[in-house]
Amino acid sequence: MTMLTGAYVPGTSVVHRVPAGWKLALLAAGCTALLFARSLPWVGVALVVVVGLYA
């Protein structure tokens, strides 16, 4: 079995420099917060944050 090492693209952004543990903790916190989103406006806020992070 081969690894996907050819897909790795090094980066220098703030997100690339943050340790993996912090990124996983933020992901877990975001998923947990989304579970408690009881109204459509909060889901909209989450969508805006996700789109903003991808931009």
PAPABA-131262 format. One record per atom (N, C-alpha, C, CB): x, y, z; residue in three letters; atom name; residue number from 1. Coordinates in steps of 0.2 Angstrom, whole numbers, plus 2048, in hexadecimal, padded with zeros to 3 digits. Glycine has a CB too. Layout:
     u     v     w   residuo   atomo   num
     X     Y     Z       Ala      CA   NUM
...
This chain:
     u     v     w   residuo   atomo   num
   804   7FA   800       Met       N     1
   800   800   800       Met      CA     1
   805   806   800       Met       C     1
   7FB   800   806       Met      CB     1
   803   80B   7FC       Thr       N     2
   807   811   7FC       Thr      CA     2
   803   817   7FF       Thr       C     2
   808   813   7F5       Thr      CB     2
   807   81C   802       Met       N     3
   804   822   805       Met      CA     3
   803   827   800       Met       C     3
   809   824   80B       Met      CB     3
   7FF   82C   801       Leu       N     4
   7FD   832   7FD       Leu      CA     4
   802   837   7FE       Leu       C     4
   7F6   834   7FE       Leu      CB     4
   808   836   7FE       Thr       N     5
   80D   83B   800       Thr      CA     5
   80E   840   7FA       Thr       C     5
   814   838   801       Thr      CB     5
   80C   83E   7F4       Gly       N     6
   80C   842   7EE       Gly      CA     6
   807   848   7EF       Gly       C     6
   80B   83E   7E8       Gly      CB     6
   802   847   7F3       Ala       N     7
   7FC   84C   7F4       Ala      CA     7
   7FE   851   7F9       Ala       C     7
   7F6   848   7F6       Ala      CB     7
   803   850   7FC       Tyr       N     8
   805   855   801       Tyr      CA     8
   808   85C   7FE       Tyr       C     8
   80B   852   806       Tyr      CB     8
   805   861   800       Val       N     9
   807   868   7FE       Val      CA     9
   809   86C   804       Val       C     9
   802   86C   7FA       Val      CB     9
   810   86E   805       Pro       N    10
   812   871   80B       Pro      CA    10
   80F   879   80B       Pro       C    10
   819   872   80B       Pro      CB    10
   80D   87B   810       Gly       N    11
   80B   882   811       Gly      CA    11
   80E   886   816       Gly       C    11
   803   882   811       Gly      CB    11
   80D   88D   816       Thr       N    12
   810   891   81B       Thr      CA    12
   80B   895   81E       Thr       C    12
   815   895   818       Thr      CB    12
   804   894   81D       Ser       N    13
   7FF   898   821       Ser      CA    13
   7FF   896   828       Ser       C    13
   7F8   896   81D       Ser      CB    13
   7FB   89A   82B       Val       N    14
   7FA   89A   833       Val      CA    14
   7F7   893   834       Val       C    14
   7F5   89F   836       Val      CB    14
   7F2   890   830       Val       N    15
   7EF   88A   831       Val      CA    15
   7F4   884   830       Val       C    15
   7E9   889   82C       Val      CB    15
   7F9   885   82C       His       N    16
   7FE   880   82B       His      CA    16
   803   880   831       His       C    16
   802   881   824       His      CB    16
   804   885   834       Arg       N    17
   809   886   83A       Arg      CA    17
   806   884   840       Arg       C    17
   80C   88D   83A       Arg      CB    17
   7FF   883   841       Val       N    18
   7FC   881   847       Val      CA    18
   7FD   87A   848       Val       C    18
   7F5   883   847       Val      CB    18
   7FF   878   84E       Pro       N    19
   800   871   850       Pro      CA    19
   7FA   86D   84E       Pro       C    19
   803   870   857       Pro      CB    19
   7FB   866   84C       Ala       N    20
   7F5   862   84A       Ala      CA    20
   7F0   861   850       Ala       C    20
   7F8   85B   848       Ala      CB    20
   7F3   861   856       Gly       N    21
   7EF   860   85C       Gly      CA    21
   7EA   865   85D       Gly       C    21
   7F3   85F   862       Gly      CB    21
   7EC   86C   85C       Trp       N    22
   7E7   871   85C       Trp      CA    22
   7E2   871   857       Trp       C    22
   7EC   878   85C       Trp      CB    22
   7E4   86F   851       Lys       N    23
   7DF   86F   84B       Lys      CA    23
   7DA   869   84D       Lys       C    23
   7E3   86D   845       Lys      CB    23
   7DC   864   850       Leu       N    24
   7D7   85F   851       Leu      CA    24
   7D3   861   857       Leu       C    24
   7DB   858   853       Leu      CB    24
   7D5   864   85C       Ala       N    25
   7D1   867   862       Ala      CA    25
   7CC   86C   85F       Ala       C    25
   7D6   86A   867       Ala      CB    25
   7CE   870   85B       Leu       N    26
   7C9   875   858       Leu      CA    26
   7C4   872   854       Leu       C    26
   7CD   87A   854       Leu      CB    26
   7C6   86C   850       Leu       N    27
   7C1   869   84C       Leu      CA    27
   7BC   865   851       Leu       C    27
   7C5   863   848       Leu      CB    27
   7BE   862   856       Ala       N    28
   7BA   85F   85B       Ala      CA    28
   7B5   864   85E       Ala       C    28
   7BE   85B   860       Ala      CB    28
   7B8   86A   860       Ala       N    29
   7B4   86F   863       Ala      CA    29
   7AF   872   85E       Ala       C    29
   7B8   875   866       Ala      CB    29
   7B1   873   858       Gly       N    30
   7AC   875   853       Gly      CA    30
   7A6   870   852       Gly       C    30
   7AF   876   84D       Gly      CB    30
   7A8   86A   851       Cys       N    31
   7A3   864   850       Cys      CA    31
   79E   864   856       Cys       C    31
   7A6   85E   84F       Cys      CB    31
   7A1   864   85C       Thr       N    32
   79D   864   862       Thr      CA    32
   798   86A   862       Thr       C    32
   7A1   864   868       Thr      CB    32
   79B   870   861       Ala       N    33
   797   876   861       Ala      CA    33
   791   876   85C       Ala       C    33
   79B   87C   85F       Ala      CB    33
   792   873   856       Leu       N    34
   78D   872   851       Leu      CA    34
   788   86D   853       Leu       C    34
   791   870   84A       Leu      CB    34
   789   868   857       Leu       N    35
   784   864   859       Leu      CA    35
   77F   868   85E       Leu       C    35
   787   85E   85E       Leu      CB    35
   781   86D   861       Phe       N    36
   77D   871   865       Phe      CA    36
   77A   877   862       Phe       C    36
   781   873   86B       Phe      CB    36
   77B   877   85B       Ala       N    37
   778   87D   858       Ala      CA    37
   770   87B   857       Ala       C    37
   77B   87E   851       Ala      CB    37
   76C   87E   85A       Arg       N    38
   765   87D   85A       Arg      CA    38
   761   881   855       Arg       C    38
   762   87E   861       Arg      CB    38
   764   886   852       Ser       N    39
   760   88A   84D       Ser      CA    39
   764   88B   847       Ser       C    39
   75F   891   851       Ser      CB    39
   760   88D   842       Leu       N    40
   763   88D   83B       Leu      CA    40
   768   893   83B       Leu       C    40
   75E   88F   836       Leu      CB    40
   767   899   83E       Pro       N    41
   76D   89E   83E       Pro      CA    41
   773   89C   841       Pro       C    41
   76A   8A4   842       Pro      CB    41
   774   897   846       Trp       N    42
   77A   895   848       Trp      CA    42
   77D   890   843       Trp       C    42
   779   891   84F       Trp      CB    42
   779   88C   83F       Val       N    43
   77C   888   83A       Val      CA    43
   77F   88C   835       Val       C    43
   777   883   837       Val      CB    43
   77B   892   833       Gly       N    44
   77E   897   82E       Gly      CA    44
   784   89A   830       Gly       C    44
   779   89C   82D       Gly      CB    44
   785   89B   837       Val       N    45
   78C   89E   839       Val      CA    45
   791   899   838       Val       C    45
   78B   8A0   841       Val      CB    45
   790   893   83A       Ala       N    46
   795   88D   839       Ala      CA    46
   796   88D   831       Ala       C    46
   792   887   83B       Ala      CB    46
   792   88D   82D       Leu       N    47
   793   88D   826       Leu      CA    47
   797   893   824       Leu       C    47
   78C   88D   822       Leu      CB    47
   796   899   826       Val       N    48
   79A   89E   824       Val      CA    48
   7A1   89D   827       Val       C    48
   797   8A5   827       Val      CB    48
   7A2   89B   82D       Val       N    49
   7A9   899   82F       Val      CA    49
   7AD   894   82B       Val       C    49
   7A9   897   837       Val      CB    49
   7A9   88F   829       Val       N    50
   7AD   88A   825       Val      CA    50
   7AF   88D   81E       Val       C    50
   7A8   884   824       Val      CB    50
   7AA   890   81B       Val       N    51
   7AC   893   815       Val      CA    51
   7B1   898   815       Val       C    51
   7A5   897   812       Val      CB    51
   7B1   89C   81B       Gly       N    52
   7B7   8A1   81C       Gly      CA    52
   7BE   89D   81D       Gly       C    52
   7B5   8A5   822       Gly      CB    52
   7BE   898   820       Leu       N    53
   7C4   894   821       Leu      CA    53
   7C6   891   81B       Leu       C    53
   7C3   88F   827       Leu      CB    53
   7C2   88F   816       Tyr       N    54
   7C4   88C   810       Tyr      CA    54
   7C7   892   80B       Tyr       C    54
   7BE   889   80D       Tyr      CB    54
   7C4   898   80C       Ala       N    55
   7C6   89D   808       Ala      CA    55
   7CE   89F   808       Ala       C    55
   7C2   8A3   809       Ala      CB    55
